[in-house]
Amino acid sequence: MTEHTGPGRPGIDLPDARGRTGLDRQGRDLTGNPRVRIHDVEVLACDWSVLRRTTFDYQHSDGHWSRERRETYDRGDGATILLYDSERRTVLLTRQFRLPAYVNGHPDGMLLETAAGLLDGDDPQAAIRREAEEETGRTVHEVEHVFDAYMSPGSVTERLSFFAAPYDGSAPGADTAGVADEGEDITVVELPFTEALALIRTGEIADAKTIMLLQWAALDGPFGRE
């Protein structure tokens, strides 16, 4: 990461590795909550994502004000999708290595997940069609928007858009996928829907977005509408 100290700081008054400047201005002009008064925004580090420290005054329920300081990690917004075959009662997931999970207790860091990725300037529907094709080798046309959610609102700014779409499980598909230039090495995994639900109970599916979409599918989605 790039440390931001001294004059000529990357991401502030000099372009960072992604050509961005003014990263310390985001969040300074928020006015939606009268109980919050932004005092200062500092950029602590920036590389692909941006780590900021915001100092603000907060009015508590009893009326008194306190000076608070919070760090936020901004990696951009993203989208995820559950691909399902309602006739064969299957879902299409991915398996890939996740370093943060590996360093925090996951046995091998290889997580079973729904296809997902950052928006990278696209609208959520366009982004998730792109990511679904890159990560599963399947072309997705009509997608259903399910809901949006903040995945870790205590520290991460990301808002994730959740989608679902059918896929043709009878058509041949790739066993591996991903963009090699981005370091992706993804295994495509087709599972019976009931087995996927069971893997949540055993902990073999431990990814939050995947759990949320599978449970949606069981309650209100293609396998709950029956």
Buried (B, 14 or more C-beta within 10 A) or exposed (E): EEEBEEEEBBBBEEEBEEEBBEBBEBBEEEEEEEEBBBEEBBBBBBEEBBBBBBEBEBBEEEEEEEEEEEEBBBEBBBBBBBBBBBEBBBBBBBBBBBEEBBEEEBEEBEBBBBBBBBBEEBEBBBBBBBBBBBBBBBEBEEBEEBEEBEBEEEEBBBBBBBBBBBBEBEEEBEEEBBEEEEEBEBBBBBBEBEEBBEBBEEEEBBBBBBBBBBBBBBEEBBBEEE
